Amino acid sequence: MTEKLKIILADDHPLLIQGLAQVLSKRDNLQIVGQAVDGENALDLIRNLKPDIAILDVQMPKPDGFEIARIVTGEKLSTKIIFLTMFKEEAFIKKVIELGVKGYILKESAVTDIVKCIDAVAEDKFFLSPQVSDVLLNQSVKTKKQSESKLTPAETNILSLIGKGKSSKEIADELFISIKTVENHRTNICKKLGITGNSALLKYALKNIPS
């Protein structure tokens, strides 16, 4: 018989805990071993019960989810953490990822996402609610466009030619400029796009510039 994953739930909204508990109780491979309504009790449960996964509200009182994550990491506890939150701003999401938290689900879709999130985190994979993934994707596209908007027309033209697989010599011949000028443009493009490495510019151009 497969050993069940031990789960604790911690949120200062009892109705949310109740709803998640009902969903998780339907899974044979999961066992809820504790519930808490504040950070202090949640931390006690993590330390004493050593659950496989702790599902925590980010904004619980004393201490909050962020502080619990730092303590779990600092004490080298094996419990993996999933955050519950109402926030989907990019800065908030990045702060969570920097803490090494594997799961991040929005309360508005927690009942729908929780099982998939647990399955992913149990295998040491990341899981973000789809709405959160969309925020990061949209921000990535926005950042890319902002970076490309800094390029001069000449740099944009050279980046397009790089995307077509042309070497610096071929670009120089086509534009009637020196190879040194092409290399200077390549250096400036890399700085503006924030990329490094010999083949990084080619990879970027192939991925982002229409052929």
C-alpha positions as CSV (number, residue, x, y, z in Angstrom):
1,M,0.0,0.0,0.0
2,T,1.3,3.4,-1.0
3,E,2.1,5.7,2.0
4,K,-0.2,8.7,2.2
5,L,1.1,12.2,1.9
6,K,0.6,14.0,5.2
7,I,-0.9,17.5,4.7
8,I,-1.6,20.4,7.1
9,L,-3.9,23.3,6.3
10,A,-3.5,26.7,7.7
11,D,-5.7,29.7,7.0
12,D,-7.5,32.2,9.2
13,H,-10.7,31.7,7.1
14,P,-12.3,28.5,8.5
15,L,-14.7,28.2,5.5
16,L,-11.8,27.9,3.1
17,I,-10.1,25.3,5.2
18,Q,-13.3,23.4,5.3
19,G,-13.7,23.5,1.6
20,L,-10.2,22.3,0.9
21,A,-10.5,19.6,3.5
22,Q,-13.6,18.2,1.8
23,V,-11.8,18.2,-1.6
24,L,-8.6,16.5,-0.2
25,S,-10.6,13.9,1.8
26,K,-11.7,12.4,-1.5
27,R,-8.2,11.5,-2.4
28,D,-7.0,8.1,-1.0
29,N,-3.3,9.1,-1.2
30,L,-3.7,12.2,1.0
31,Q,-4.1,12.5,4.8
32,I,-4.9,15.8,6.6
33,V,-3.0,15.5,9.8
34,G,-3.6,19.0,11.2
35,Q,-5.3,22.4,10.7
36,A,-4.4,25.8,12.0
37,V,-5.8,29.3,11.9
38,D,-2.6,31.3,12.5
39,G,1.1,31.1,11.8
40,E,2.2,30.1,15.3
41,N,0.0,27.0,15.3
42,A,0.9,26.2,11.7
43,L,4.6,26.3,12.6
44,D,4.1,24.1,15.6
45,L,2.3,21.5,13.4
46,I,5.1,21.6,10.9
47,R,7.8,21.1,13.5
48,N,5.9,18.4,15.5
49,L,4.0,16.4,12.8
50,K,6.6,16.9,10.0
51,P,4.0,16.8,7.2
52,D,5.0,16.3,3.6
53,I,3.2,19.4,2.5
54,A,2.0,22.5,4.4
55,I,-0.8,24.6,2.6
56,L,-0.5,28.1,4.1
57,D,-2.3,31.4,3.8
58,V,0.4,34.0,3.0
59,Q,-1.2,36.6,5.2
60,M,-1.8,34.7,8.4
61,P,-1.2,36.5,11.7
62,K,1.9,35.8,13.8
63,P,4.0,34.8,11.7
64,D,2.8,35.1,8.1
65,G,3.4,32.5,5.4
66,F,6.6,34.2,4.2
67,E,8.2,34.0,7.6
68,I,7.1,30.4,8.0
69,A,8.8,29.6,4.7
70,R,12.0,31.2,5.8
71,I,11.9,29.3,9.1
72,V,11.3,26.0,7.4
73,T,14.2,26.6,5.1
74,G,16.5,27.9,7.9
75,E,15.7,24.8,10.1
76,K,16.1,22.5,7.1
77,L,12.7,21.0,7.6
78,S,11.6,18.6,4.8
79,T,8.0,20.0,4.5
80,K,7.2,21.5,1.1
81,I,5.1,24.6,1.2
82,I,2.1,25.7,-1.0
83,F,0.9,29.2,-0.6
84,L,-2.7,30.3,-0.7
85,T,-3.2,34.0,-1.6
86,M,-5.5,36.6,-3.2
87,F,-2.6,38.4,-4.8
88,K,-1.4,37.9,-8.3
89,E,1.0,40.9,-8.8
90,E,4.3,40.1,-10.4
91,A,6.4,41.4,-7.6
92,F,4.5,39.3,-5.0
93,I,4.8,36.1,-7.2
94,K,8.6,36.6,-7.7
95,K,9.1,37.0,-3.9
96,V,7.4,33.7,-3.4
97,I,9.5,32.0,-6.0
98,E,12.7,33.4,-4.5
99,L,11.7,31.8,-1.2
100,G,11.8,28.4,-2.9
101,V,8.1,27.8,-2.4
102,K,6.9,25.2,-5.0
103,G,3.2,25.9,-5.1
104,Y,1.3,29.2,-5.4
105,I,-2.5,29.1,-5.8
106,L,-5.1,31.8,-5.7
107,K,-7.9,31.5,-3.2
108,E,-10.5,32.1,-5.9
109,S,-9.5,28.9,-7.6
110,A,-8.0,27.0,-4.7
111,V,-10.7,24.2,-4.7
112,T,-10.1,23.6,-8.4
113,D,-6.3,23.8,-8.3
114,I,-5.3,22.3,-5.0
115,V,-5.1,18.6,-6.0
116,K,-3.1,19.4,-9.1
117,C,-0.8,21.6,-7.1
118,I,-0.2,18.9,-4.5
119,D,0.5,16.3,-7.1
120,A,3.1,18.6,-8.7
121,V,4.8,19.8,-5.5
122,A,5.0,16.2,-4.2
123,E,7.1,15.4,-7.3
124,D,9.3,18.5,-6.5
125,K,7.8,20.5,-9.4
126,F,6.4,24.0,-9.5
127,F,2.7,24.7,-9.8
128,L,1.1,28.1,-10.3
129,S,-2.6,28.8,-10.7
130,P,-3.2,29.5,-14.4
131,Q,-4.1,33.1,-13.6
132,V,-0.7,33.6,-12.0
133,S,1.1,32.0,-14.9
134,D,-0.7,34.4,-17.2
135,V,0.5,37.4,-15.2
136,L,4.1,36.2,-15.5
137,L,3.8,35.5,-19.2
138,N,2.2,38.9,-19.9
139,Q,4.9,40.7,-18.0
140,S,7.6,38.7,-19.8
141,V,6.2,39.8,-23.2
142,K,5.9,43.4,-22.0
143,T,9.5,43.4,-20.8
144,K,10.7,42.0,-24.0
145,K,8.8,44.6,-26.0
146,Q,10.2,47.4,-23.8
147,S,13.8,46.1,-24.3
148,E,13.4,45.8,-28.1
149,S,11.9,49.3,-28.2
150,K,15.3,50.6,-27.0
151,L,17.0,49.4,-30.2
152,T,17.9,51.8,-32.9
153,P,16.6,51.1,-36.5
154,A,20.1,49.9,-37.4
155,E,20.2,47.5,-34.5
156,T,16.7,46.2,-35.2
157,N,17.8,45.5,-38.8
158,I,20.9,43.6,-37.7
159,L,18.9,41.6,-35.1
160,S,16.5,40.6,-37.9
161,L,19.5,39.5,-40.1
162,I,20.9,37.5,-37.1
163,G,17.6,35.8,-36.8
164,K,17.9,34.7,-40.5
165,G,21.1,32.9,-39.5
166,K,23.5,35.4,-41.2
167,S,27.1,35.7,-39.9
168,S,28.7,39.1,-39.0
169,K,30.6,39.0,-42.3
170,E,27.4,38.3,-44.3
171,I,25.6,41.2,-42.5
172,A,28.5,43.5,-43.1
173,D,28.5,42.7,-46.8
174,E,24.8,43.1,-47.1
175,L,24.7,46.5,-45.3
176,F,28.0,47.7,-46.8
177,I,29.5,48.3,-43.4
178,S,32.6,46.8,-41.6
179,I,32.6,43.6,-39.6
180,K,33.8,45.7,-36.6
181,T,30.7,47.9,-36.9
182,V,28.5,44.8,-37.0
183,E,30.2,43.5,-33.9
184,N,29.8,46.8,-32.1
185,H,26.1,46.7,-32.9
186,R,25.8,43.1,-31.6
187,T,27.5,44.2,-28.3
188,N,25.1,47.1,-27.9
189,I,22.1,44.9,-28.7
190,C,23.1,42.4,-26.1
191,K,23.5,45.2,-23.5
192,K,20.0,46.6,-24.2
193,L,18.4,43.2,-24.2
194,G,20.2,42.1,-21.1
195,I,21.6,38.9,-22.6
196,T,25.1,37.4,-22.5
197,G,27.0,34.5,-24.0
198,N,28.4,33.8,-27.5
199,S,25.3,32.2,-28.9
200,A,22.7,34.0,-26.7
201,L,21.9,36.7,-29.2
202,L,21.4,34.1,-32.0
203,K,19.1,32.1,-29.8
204,Y,17.1,35.2,-28.9
205,A,16.8,36.3,-32.5
206,L,15.8,32.9,-33.7
207,K,13.1,32.7,-30.9
208,N,11.7,36.2,-31.1
209,I,12.4,37.7,-34.5
210,P,10.1,36.7,-37.4
211,S,12.1,35.1,-40.3
